[in-house]
Amino acid sequence: MMLVRWIEWLRAHLRAVVRVGYGVLALLVVADALPWLVDKSHAHTAAERLPGFWSVFGFAACTIIIFLSKWYGHAGIMRGEDYYDE
């Protein structure tokens, strides 16, 4: 029951949750840009040397996964409640 209350609280404060998410992403990009905090000497590609590459890559990948799974769900997996009555 505690998990349900927590999810309801998050839904009620959705705008703040989104802002906190963007804030965390910004902090990760800034932290990745500090050379004394993140060692990039062993990067395999030039893209890995860009500040915040993995933070932005992870955010973009999660966003793509969410939108693809929503599209896939609406494309045929989800059925109406009266699906078996037809």
Secondary structure as the mmCIF struct_conf table of DSSP 4:
data_model
#
loop_
_struct_conf.conf_type_id
_struct_conf.id
_struct_conf.beg_label_comp_id
_struct_conf.beg_label_asym_id
_struct_conf.beg_label_seq_id
_struct_conf.end_label_comp_id
_struct_conf.end_label_asym_id
_struct_conf.end_label_seq_id
HELX_RH_AL_P HELX_RH_AL_P1 MET A 2 ALA A 12
TURN_TY1_P TURN_TY1_P1 HIS A 13 HIS A 13
HELX_RH_AL_P HELX_RH_AL_P2 LEU A 14 ALA A 33
TURN_TY1_P TURN_TY1_P2 PRO A 35 LEU A 37
BEND BEND1 VAL A 38 VAL A 38
TURN_TY1_P TURN_TY1_P3 SER A 41 HIS A 42
BEND BEND2 HIS A 44 ALA A 46
HELX_RH_3T_P HELX_RH_3T_P1 ALA A 47 ARG A 49
BEND BEND3 LEU A 50 LEU A 50
TURN_TY1_P TURN_TY1_P4 PRO A 51 GLY A 52
HELX_RH_AL_P HELX_RH_AL_P3 PHE A 53 TYR A 72
HELX_RH_PI_P HELX_RH_PI_P1 GLY A 73 ILE A 77
TURN_TY1_P TURN_TY1_P5 GLU A 81 ASP A 82
HELX_RH_3T_P HELX_RH_3T_P2 TYR A 83 ASP A 85
#
